[in-house]
């Protein structure tokens, strides 16, 4: 069973020429070919990685930071007013 008959291929070609124009059609086909080539190579690389059982190296754990010292709060003596503390 054929997917596309010669008549439908001709209709698709005529539609593509009308849509893109004769000058831009080779550029569009070239970029489509490049995209398919890249997709195919990435698929092969992914398949090789999966078949070999390797996994991508995990990101290293962040180094533990030392606990920061809390800010020291100076409390005023009981009964002191705000103006006494500023001085």
C-alpha positions in Angstrom: 0.0 0.0 0.0 1.5 3.3 -1.1 1.4 6.3 1.2 1.3 9.0 -1.5 0.3 8.6 -5.1 2.1 10.4 -7.9 -0.8 12.8 -8.3 -0.7 13.8 -4.6 3.1 14.3 -4.8 2.6 16.6 -7.7 -0.1 18.6 -5.9 2.2 18.9 -2.8 5.0 20.1 -5.0 2.9 22.7 -6.8 1.5 23.9 -3.5 5.0 24.2 -2.0 6.3 26.3 -5.0 3.3 28.6 -4.7 3.7 29.0 -1.0 7.5 29.5 -0.8 8.3 30.7 -4.3 10.9 29.2 -6.6 13.8 31.1 -5.1 13.2 30.3 -1.5 12.2 26.6 -1.9 15.8 25.3 -2.2 16.8 27.2 1.0 13.8 25.8 2.8 14.6 22.3 1.7 18.2 22.7 2.7 17.3 23.9 6.2 14.8 21.1 6.6 17.5 18.6 5.7 20.0 20.1 8.2 17.3 19.9 10.9 16.5 16.3 10.2 20.3 15.4 10.2 20.7 17.1 13.6 17.7 15.3 15.0 18.9 12.0 13.7 22.4 12.4 15.2 21.0 13.4 18.5 18.6 10.4 18.5 21.5 8.1 17.8 23.6 9.6 20.6 20.7 9.3 23.0 20.1 5.7 22.0 23.8 4.9 22.4 23.8 6.4 25.9 20.7 4.5 26.9 22.0 1.2 25.5 25.3 1.5 27.3 23.6 1.9 30.6 25.5 5.1 31.3 23.8 8.0 32.8 24.8 11.6 32.5 27.1 12.5 35.4 25.1 14.0 38.3 25.9 17.6 39.3 28.2 17.7 42.3 26.4 18.5 45.6 26.9 22.1 46.8 29.5 22.5 49.5 28.1 22.9 52.9 28.3 26.5 54.1 29.3 27.2 57.7 26.5 28.5 59.8 26.4 32.2 60.0 26.8 33.8 63.4 23.5 35.5 64.5 23.6 39.2 64.8 24.2 40.3 68.3 21.4 42.3 69.7 22.3 44.7 72.4 19.5 45.2 74.8 19.0 48.3 76.8 18.9 48.2 80.5 15.4 48.0 81.9 13.9 51.5 82.4 16.2 53.2 79.8 14.5 55.3 77.2 15.2 55.2 73.4 17.3 58.4 73.7 19.5 56.7 76.3 20.3 53.8 74.0 21.4 56.0 71.1 24.0 57.8 73.1 
